[in-house]
Structures are given as C-alpha cells and as structure tokens.
Amino acid sequence: MGESANQPPYDSADMVLSSLLTQDAELWTTSEAFVRTLPARAEALLDALRSGSFERIRSVAHHLKAAGAHCGQRDLCEMAALVEQAAHDHAIDGLALCVHDLTALINRIYGDLRHGEA
C-alpha cells in the first residue's frame, strides 16, 4: 500500500546492507587516507632510529599498529607491534632490523596503492 509494484518494500536486511555499504565506503576512505601518510611515517621511524629516540619509535609504531588493525592491515599491525615492544624495552639488538623491516613493509603497501592508481 503506497509501494510500487516494481519496488520491493525495505526491510531490516536492506537497512543493514545499506549501513554496511556506507561503513565500507567510510573504511575505504579512511584506509586510503592512512596509506597516503605511510611514507611520512616511515621517514619518522627512520629519523627516530637515527636519533636514538625510543619513545618516538614506540609512538609511531603504536599509531601504525592501531591504524593497521583498523584498516585490516594485519602484517603491518603485527610488525608495528614488534617494533613498539622493542622500543618500549629499549632492545637495541634487533630494533634497527625491525624498523627497517617495518619501513620495507610500509613501502610495499604504499607501492601497491600507487601501482593500483596507474
């Protein structure tokens, strides 16, 4: 009644699907914006490593871990967690290697995005 014969009535499944699509679009926008900041974050990690700032390394790694988890970047999240813990523990041995591994992963993720735009 009042509904077109060609148009089915909206039900809760339609509203859920619409909500998911909206969230998906928002997540895509958030993820894309985050990925675009990755080169600057990689440089911040390397600068902090060069200056010996464990707190700055920990802070950047913590942000990468959280944002990676939010954006579904499991590898980034796990690698950032290792760097964060090593910086927190002031674990000199291996910290440089972990930071370099993390920045290589960041560059690969960013490169994948850039390649997808070409």
N, C-alpha and C positions, 0 to 999 in steps of 0.2 A: 503494500500500500504506500503509494508515493514513490516506490522504487521502480526503476526502468526494468522492463523485461530482459533487456540486454546487459544489465549491470547487476551482478550479484550483490547481495547485502554485505556490508562489512561485518566481520565477526572478530572475536578476540585474536584469532590466528593472524588475520590481516593486520591488526594493530601491532602485534608482536613483530611480524615480519617488517613492517614499516619502521618500527623502532630499531630493529637490528640493522636495517639498511642505513638508517641515519647514524647510528653509532659506528657502523663500519666506515662510513664516509668521514666521520669525525676522526676515527682512529687513523685512517689513511692520511688525512691532512696533518694530524699530529706526528705520525711516523715520518712523513716526508719532511716536515719542518725539522724534526730531530736529526734525521740523516744529513740534512744540509749543514748542521752545526758540527758534524763529526770531524772535519779537517781541523777546525779551531781547537776542538777538544784534544785531538791527537797532539797538536803542537803544544798545548798547555801541559799535557803529560810529559812530553819530552823536555820542555823548559823546566818543569819542576824536578825532573830527574837530574838534569844538568846542574841545577842549583842545590840539589840535595834536600828539597823540601818534601819530607814525608807527609806532612799534613796536606799540602796542596795535591800531591799524588793521590792520597786517600780520598780527598774531597772530590776530585774529578772522577776517580774510579767509582766512587759511591754513586754519583749522579749518573754515570754511564750504566751502572748495574741496574738502578731503578728504572731509568728510561728504556733500557734494553728489555727489561722484563715487561714493561707497559706496552712496548711496541712489538713484542713477540720475537725479539732477537735473543734466543736462548744462548747461543755461543758467546755473544757479546756480554750478556749478563754474567755468565759463568767466568769468563776471562777477567772481566772487571772485578768480580768478587775476589778472585785470586790476588789481583793487584792491590785491591783495597786492604785485604788482610795482611799481605806482605808489608805494605806501607805502615799499617797500624802497628805491626810487630817490629818495625824498623829492621826488617830482614834484608840486610844489604845483599847477601848472597842470593842471587836469583831475581832480585827485584828489577834490575835493568833488563834481564831477559824477558821477564813477564811484561814489562812496559812495552818493550819492542814487539813482542808477540801481540799485545793488545792493539798497538798502533797499526801493525800489519793487518789485523782483522778489520780495524776501522777503515783503513784504506781500501780493503777489498769490498766491504759493504758499500762504501761511498762510490767506488768504481762501478759496482753493479748498478747502482742507481743512475750514475752518469751514462753508462752503457745503454741502459733501458730508455734513456731520453733521446738517444741518437737516432 
